[in-house]
Amino acid sequence: MRVTMLYFAAARERAGVSTETIELAEGATAAQALALACERHPALQAVATKLRIAVDQDFAQPDRKLRDGSEVALIPPVSGGIR
């Protein structure tokens, strides 16, 4: 199945791309998508444990099952703002 990966902030910097399509086996999970992204972009491994995963625009647990056409976003922690 085909899944669209979206990389934000530090994840985008480490992957060197903001989006890409990857192929996964049917029934794959968000964690498997992240693992494949880290294989393709080894620099991602340094921030992988800090990333939040969103599937189809909802934050998801790593064991969330994906479907053909899912969108998986890798989002680093955010800080800052105005007090």
N, C-alpha and C positions, 0 to 999 in steps of 0.2 A: 504494500500500500504506500501511497505517497503522502508525505506530511510536510507542511511548510514550517520551517524554523525561523523564528524572529529573534534577533540578538539586540539587546539594548545596552547602552552605556559601556561599562567595562567589558561586558561579554562581547559586544560588537567590536571593541578595540582589539580584544584578544583573538577573536575569530577572523577579523579582517573583512567581514561581510556583515550586512545588516539583515539579509534574508537569504534563504536557500531552500531548495526542495530536497528531501532525503527519502530513500526507500527503506521501509521497515517491513518485517513479517506481519501478517495479520495477527491481531491480538497483542501487538507490542504495547508497552507502557511508556509513560512520560520519562521514567528513569532510563529506559532503553534508548529513547530518542536523545536524551542528554549524554549518555555514554557514547553513542555514535558521533554526536557533535564533538565530543572531546577527542575521539579518535581522529576525526577529520581535521581538528584544530587543536593540537596538543597544548597550546598556551591557555586554552580555556580551563584545563585541569586545575590550574592554580586558584581559580575562583569558583569552581563547580559546587563545592559544598556550601557556598554562601548564596547561591542563586535561588530565587523563587521561580517556580514553574507555573505558567498559566497555560491552560488548554482551552482553546476556543473562547478566549477572553475571560475565563474564570480561573482564579488561583486553584491549583490542583495538587494533590499528593503525588509522590513519585510513582505509586502503583496504579494511577489512573490509566485505564485502557484508552487507546487511541483508535480512531477510525480513519478510513481513507478520506483524505481531504482535511484532516485536523490541522489546526494551527497551534504550534507550541512556541511559547515565548519564554525566553530566558532573561530574567530581570534581576539585576544586582540590587543589594540593599540601597535604600535611598536615605540621605541625611541632609540636614541643613534646613533652610527656611528662615523666616523672619519672626522674631519674638516680639 
